[in-house]
Amino acid sequence: MNIMFEQLLDKSILEEPDKFEIRQIFYLLASEKQIIFLANWEKTERFLLKIREDLIKEQEILLGKALENIEQAISKAKRTWIKKWVTEAMGNLKRTL
């Protein structure tokens, strides 16, 4: 276990699932690569946080679009139902007269 690496992760504001994944990757690296990883930790952490932020924004955009599509589908269904109902009512009225 690399104490320096674990301390960096403990101080990090990354989410626990991300920390778990990073641990898995880190301990698979060769020693030389681990040293390079530790030397670049701040950049790596900023990069990962930026990715997380971008993903959250993208999810919000997609959710907004999905809600908009649902609202449009409901409005269309209502218009279609109203048109059909009015057409049937007019037909019944004509037959009655």
Secondary structure, DSSP 8 states (H G I E B T S, - for coil): --HHHHHHHHH--S-HHHHHHHHHHHTTS-HHHHHHHHHTHHHHHHHHHHHHHHHHHHHHHHHHHHHHHHHHHHHHHHHHHHHHHHHHHHHHHHHH-
